[in-house]
């Protein structure tokens, strides 16, 4: 990498660091804590921002897989043309605001210490974007070498499809969070729990409250059904206690999303027992 590469100002890198933090927070602090990271991204990577414009160039290159050399060259050509339309002065300002707020919200340097597996590819893209925008930092030989590396990267990888440059930050975040979360923590949750977590992270609060309300009612119905056929008085008393606790659940309570995970697990267990 060029000596001038600055990790804190690498848009692709800091975005992945936030996504990785969100995935880890889901396990340690629960859905609400994880959502703070996603909301932080949404606040800064808004439509029309230079941050989002540059980030989409990262995804256009690094999320392109298994294409021909001709297509890879065309993508690099489009990225080279697109970077010139970014307001560099405004981009630097937005990066500075992002860094300052990240230090304030998450602790100085905490966010930027997170390791990212594809760091070298991200650093290569940022170095090239900087060079295409303002030639001179890299030698022609190094520029050609980096372009060749990215071309091969796009041709050889076959794990996912290309990200469209018109995708919103929500669409990109959903893809990245889903991938990172499943790779590291996916086995800890059932499919229905993972579906809820993704909805909680990326849908509006009214929609999430509706999901929790529906789950609460379904759990109450299943418990009532199970209680009607249960002959063991001790178990019937336990069902009654659980029923009362679920009945008291406020779907709009800040802690409700974490309790929803337990509720969904209970629903699956009751459905299996009632069959």
C-alpha positions in Angstrom: 0.0 0.0 0.0 1.0 3.6 -0.5 2.6 5.2 2.5 -0.1 7.8 2.5 -2.9 5.3 3.1 -5.0 6.4 6.2 -7.1 3.6 7.7 -9.5 6.0 9.4 -10.2 7.7 6.1 -10.8 4.5 4.2 -14.5 4.5 3.6 -14.8 0.8 2.8 -12.8 -0.2 5.8 -14.7 1.9 8.4 -18.0 0.7 7.0 -17.0 -2.9 7.4 -15.6 -2.2 10.9 -19.0 -0.9 11.9 -20.8 -3.9 10.4 -18.5 -6.2 12.2 -19.1 -4.4 15.5 -22.8 -4.6 14.9 -22.6 -8.4 14.4 -20.5 -8.8 17.6 -22.8 -6.5 19.6 -25.8 -8.7 18.7 -24.3 -11.5 20.8 -22.8 -9.4 23.7 -25.3 -6.6 24.1 -28.3 -7.7 22.3 -30.3 -6.3 19.3 -30.7 -2.8 20.7 -26.9 -2.3 21.1 -26.3 -3.7 17.7 -28.8 -1.3 16.2 -26.8 1.7 17.5 -24.0 0.8 15.0 -26.4 0.4 12.1 -28.2 3.7 12.9 -24.8 5.3 13.1 -24.1 4.2 9.5 -27.5 5.4 8.4 -26.8 8.8 9.9 -23.6 9.4 8.0 -24.0 7.3 4.8 -27.1 9.2 3.7 -28.3 9.5 0.1 -26.5 12.4 -1.6 -23.5 12.3 0.8 -20.0 12.0 -0.6 -19.3 9.2 1.9 -22.0 7.1 0.3 -20.9 8.0 -3.2 -17.4 6.8 -2.5 -18.5 3.7 -0.6 -20.6 2.6 -3.6 -17.4 2.5 -5.7 -15.9 0.1 -3.1 -18.9 -2.2 -3.3 -19.1 -2.0 -7.1 -15.5 -3.4 -7.3 -15.2 -5.7 -4.3 -18.7 -7.2 -4.5 -18.2 -8.1 -8.2 -17.3 -11.8 -8.5 -16.5 -14.3 -11.3 -16.8 -11.9 -14.2 -14.8 -11.8 -17.4 -11.7 -9.6 -17.8 -13.6 -7.3 -20.2 -16.4 -6.7 -17.6 -13.8 -6.2 -14.8 -12.0 -3.6 -16.9 -15.3 -1.9 -17.6 -16.1 -1.7 -13.9 -12.7 -0.2 -13.1 -13.2 2.3 -15.9 -16.6 3.3 -14.6 -15.2 3.7 -11.0 -12.4 5.8 -12.4 -14.9 8.1 -14.1 -17.3 8.2 -11.2 -14.7 9.2 -8.6 -14.1 12.5 -10.4 -17.7 13.5 -9.7 -17.2 13.3 -6.0 -16.6 16.6 -4.1 -13.3 15.8 -2.5 -13.4 18.8 -0.1 -16.9 17.8 1.1 -15.9 14.2 1.3 -12.9 15.0 3.6 -15.2 17.1 5.8 -17.7 14.2 6.1 -15.0 11.8 6.9 -13.7 14.1 9.7 -17.2 14.4 11.1 -17.7 10.7 11.0 -14.3 10.0 12.8 -14.9 12.6 15.5 -18.4 11.3 16.3 -17.2 7.7 16.2 -14.6 8.6 18.8 -17.2 10.4 21.0 -19.9 7.7 20.7 -17.8 4.5 20.9 -14.6 5.7 22.6 -11.5 7.2 21.0 -10.0 4.8 18.5 -12.2 1.9 19.6 -14.1 1.5 16.3 -11.0 1.8 14.1 -9.1 -0.9 16.0 -11.4 -3.7 14.7 -9.7 -6.1 12.4 -11.2 -6.7 8.9 -10.3 -9.8 6.9 -10.1 -8.1 3.4 -8.1 -5.1 4.6 -5.6 -5.3 1.8 -8.3 -5.2 -0.9 -10.0 -2.3 0.8 -6.7 -0.5 1.1 -5.9 -1.1 -2.6 -9.3 0.3 -3.7 -8.9 3.4 -1.5 -5.4 4.0 -2.8 -6.6 3.8 -6.4 -9.6 6.0 -5.8 -7.2 8.7 -4.3 -4.9 8.3 -7.3 -7.6 8.5 -9.9 -9.0 11.6 -8.2 -5.6 13.3 -7.9 -2.8 11.6 -9.8 0.7 11.7 -8.5 0.7 9.8 -5.1 1.3 6.5 -6.9 3.8 5.7 -9.6 2.4 4.5 -12.9 3.8 1.1 -12.2 2.1 0.8 -8.8 -1.2 2.1 -10.2 -1.1 -0.5 -12.9 -0.2 -3.2 -10.4 -3.2 -2.3 -8.1 -5.6 -2.2 -11.0 -4.3 -5.6 -12.1 -4.8 -7.0 -8.6 -8.4 -5.7 -8.4 -9.1 -7.0 -11.9 -8.0 -10.5 -10.9 -10.0 -10.2 -7.6 -13.2 -9.5 -9.6 -12.5 -12.4 -12.0 -11.5 -15.1 -9.5 -13.9 -14.7 -6.6 -17.3 -16.4 -7.0 -19.0 -15.9 -3.6 -21.5 -13.2 -4.4 -23.0 -11.0 -7.1 -22.1 -7.4 -7.9 -23.7 -4.6 -6.0 -25.6 -2.1 -8.1 -24.3 1.5 -7.8 -27.9 2.6 -7.3 -28.5 0.5 -4.2 -29.3 2.4 -1.0 -27.2 2.3 2.2 -30.0 0.1 3.7 -29.7 -2.5 0.9 -26.0 -2.6 1.1 -26.0 -2.8 4.9 -28.5 -5.6 4.9 -26.3 -7.7 2.6 -23.1 -7.0 4.5 -24.6 -7.5 8.0 -26.4 -10.7 6.9 -23.2 -12.1 5.5 -20.9 -11.1 8.5 -23.5 -12.2 11.1 -24.2 -15.6 9.5 -20.5 -16.3 9.0 -19.7 -15.7 12.7 -22.9 -16.1 14.7 -25.5 -17.7 12.4 -25.5 -21.1 14.2 -26.5 -19.5 17.5 -30.0 -18.5 16.2 -32.8 -20.2 14.5 -33.9 -19.1 11.1 -37.0 -17.3 12.5 -34.9 -15.5 15.0 -32.4 -14.4 12.4 -35.3 -13.1 10.2 -36.5 -11.0 13.2 -33.0 -9.6 13.9 -32.6 -8.4 10.4 -36.0 -6.8 10.4 -35.2 -5.1 13.7 -32.0 -3.7 12.4 -33.3 -2.4 9.1 -37.1 -1.9 9.3 -38.9 1.0 11.1 -40.0 0.7 14.7 -43.7 0.5 13.9 -43.1 -2.6 11.8 -40.9 -4.2 14.5 -43.6 -3.5 17.2 -46.1 -5.2 14.9 -43.9 -8.3 14.7 -43.5 -8.5 18.4 -47.3 -8.0 19.0 -48.1 -10.8 16.6 -45.5 -13.1 18.2 -46.9 -12.3 21.7 -50.5 -13.2 20.6 -49.3 -16.4 18.9 -47.4 -17.5 22.0 -50.4 -16.8 24.2 -52.7 -18.9 21.8 -50.2 -21.8 21.8 -49.8 -21.7 25.6 -53.6 -21.8 26.0 -53.9 -24.7 23.6 -51.1 -26.6 25.4 -52.6 -25.9 28.8 -56.0 -27.3 27.8 -54.5 -30.7 27.0 -52.0 -30.8 29.8 -52.7 -33.3 32.6 -49.8 -32.5 34.8 -50.8 -29.9 37.4 -47.3 -28.7 38.0 -46.8 -28.1 34.3 -50.2 -26.4 34.0 -49.1 -24.0 36.8 -45.9 -23.2 34.9 -47.8 -22.6 31.7 -50.0 -20.2 33.6 -47.0 -18.3 35.0 -45.4 -18.0 31.6 -48.7 -16.9 30.1 -49.0 -14.0 32.6 -45.4 -12.9 31.9 -46.0 -12.8 28.2 -49.3 -11.0 28.6 -47.4 -8.2 30.4 -44.9 -7.8 27.6 -45.1 -4.3 26.0 -44.1 -4.7 22.4 -43.0 -1.0 22.3 -40.7 -1.4 25.4 -37.0 -0.9 24.5 -36.2 -4.3 25.9 -38.9 -6.1 23.9 -36.7 -7.0 20.9 -34.4 -9.0 23.2 -37.4 -10.8 24.8 -38.8 -11.4 21.3 -35.9 -13.8 20.6 -36.9 -15.9 23.6 -40.6 -15.6 22.5 -39.8 -16.9 19.1 -37.9 -19.9 20.5 -40.8 -20.7 22.8 -43.2 -20.5 19.9 -41.2 -23.0 17.9 -41.0 -25.4 20.9 -44.8 -25.1 21.5 -45.5 -25.7 17.9 -43.4 -28.9 18.0 -45.1 -30.1 21.2 -48.6 -29.3 19.9 -48.2 -31.3 16.7 
